[in-house]
């Protein structure tokens, strides 16, 4: 039952917003090593009333913008997620940066096993780009994820 409640809480309140391009960052909210383009003001865009939706192929996200396979059974243990993105220009060798924000503690965390960022591969499941990942959610509760792609800014609410 506890795992179910953790899953429902995590699943219901996932949010993705775009990153700003400012060069300054706050030491209070943003941990050391986070990419410079992630700003405290990015977290002001989070709308905790928006909910994730499930669409084609059991993806969760916003159809024709961003979807994730594997997010439907969240856990505090490492798990595999497949990110799918639309509107990506591959001529720039884009990378995907994922930043987790824990609502209750107001803390920022990397959730990818590889750190903050990873490369994107070509088309898959109708999306223009995709990438598999291993993610670990560090604690139970409500989470928002900020996704940044240098060639495109996403403002997507889950």
C-alpha positions in Angstrom: 0.0 0.0 0.0 2.9 2.4 0.8 4.5 1.8 -2.6 1.1 2.5 -4.2 0.7 5.8 -2.4 4.2 6.9 -3.2 3.6 6.0 -6.9 0.3 7.8 -7.0 1.8 10.9 -5.4 4.7 10.9 -7.8 2.7 10.1 -10.9 0.0 12.7 -10.2 2.2 15.7 -9.7 4.9 15.4 -12.3 5.6 18.7 -14.1 8.0 19.7 -16.8 9.0 23.3 -17.5 11.6 25.0 -19.8 14.9 26.4 -18.6 15.9 30.1 -18.9 19.2 31.1 -20.4 20.4 33.5 -17.7 24.0 33.1 -16.5 23.5 33.6 -12.7 22.4 31.0 -10.2 21.4 31.0 -6.6 23.5 28.9 -4.2 20.5 28.4 -1.9 18.2 26.4 -4.1 20.5 25.1 -6.8 23.1 22.5 -5.9 26.8 22.6 -7.0 27.4 21.1 -10.4 23.9 21.9 -11.8 24.2 23.3 -15.4 24.5 27.1 -15.5 21.4 27.6 -17.7 19.1 26.2 -14.9 17.8 29.2 -12.9 15.8 29.6 -9.7 13.2 31.4 -11.7 12.5 28.2 -13.7 10.9 26.7 -10.6 8.4 29.6 -10.3 6.8 28.2 -13.5 5.7 25.0 -11.8 1.9 24.6 -11.5 1.2 21.8 -9.0 -2.5 21.7 -10.2 -1.5 20.3 -13.6 -1.5 16.6 -13.8 0.3 14.1 -16.0 -1.7 12.5 -18.8 -1.3 9.1 -20.4 -1.3 8.9 -24.2 -0.1 6.7 -27.1 2.0 3.6 -26.1 1.5 4.2 -22.4 3.5 7.4 -22.5 3.0 10.0 -19.8 3.4 13.6 -20.6 2.1 16.0 -23.3 1.3 14.4 -26.6 3.4 15.6 -29.6 5.8 17.4 -27.2 7.2 15.1 -24.6 6.4 11.6 -23.3 8.0 9.1 -21.0 7.5 5.3 -21.0 8.1 3.7 -17.6 7.0 6.6 -15.4 3.6 4.9 -14.8 5.0 2.8 -11.9 7.3 5.2 -10.0 9.5 3.8 -7.3 12.2 4.9 -4.9 14.4 2.2 -6.5 16.3 2.6 -9.8 14.1 2.1 -12.8 14.3 2.5 -16.6 12.4 5.4 -18.3 12.4 6.1 -22.1 12.1 9.8 -22.9 10.5 10.8 -26.2 10.6 14.4 -27.6 9.0 16.1 -30.6 10.4 19.1 -32.4 14.1 18.3 -32.0 16.7 19.4 -34.4 19.4 16.7 -34.6 21.9 18.8 -36.5 23.1 20.3 -33.2 23.7 17.0 -31.4 21.1 17.9 -28.6 21.4 16.9 -25.0 18.6 16.5 -22.5 19.0 17.9 -19.0 16.5 16.7 -16.3 16.2 18.5 -13.0 14.0 17.1 -10.2 12.3 19.4 -7.7 10.8 18.0 -4.5 7.8 20.0 -3.5 7.7 19.3 0.3 11.4 20.1 0.9 11.9 22.6 -1.9 15.1 20.9 -2.9 16.6 20.2 -6.3 18.1 16.8 -7.3 19.5 15.1 -10.3 17.4 12.0 -11.1 19.3 10.5 -14.0 21.9 7.9 -13.0 24.3 9.7 -15.4 24.0 13.1 -13.7 22.2 16.1 -15.0 22.3 15.5 -18.7 22.5 12.9 -21.4 22.6 12.7 -25.2 19.5 12.2 -27.4 19.1 9.5 -30.1 17.0 9.6 -33.3 13.3 9.0 -33.9 11.4 6.4 -32.0 7.7 5.6 -31.4 6.7 8.6 -33.6 8.9 11.1 -31.6 11.7 13.1 -33.3 14.2 12.1 -30.6 14.4 9.6 -27.7 16.8 8.3 -25.1 16.6 5.6 -22.5 17.7 6.3 -19.0 18.0 4.9 -15.5 16.4 7.2 -13.0 16.3 7.2 -9.2 13.7 9.3 -7.3 15.5 10.1 -4.0 12.5 10.5 -1.8 8.7 10.0 -1.7 6.4 12.9 -2.4 5.4 15.3 -5.1 7.9 16.0 -7.8 8.3 18.4 -10.8 10.9 17.8 -13.5 12.4 20.6 -15.5 13.6 19.4 -18.9 16.0 21.5 -20.9 17.2 21.0 -24.5 19.6 23.7 -25.8 17.9 23.8 -29.2 14.3 24.0 -27.8 12.7 25.3 -24.6 9.8 23.2 -23.3 7.0 24.6 -21.1 5.1 21.4 -20.5 3.0 20.7 -17.4 2.3 17.2 -16.3 
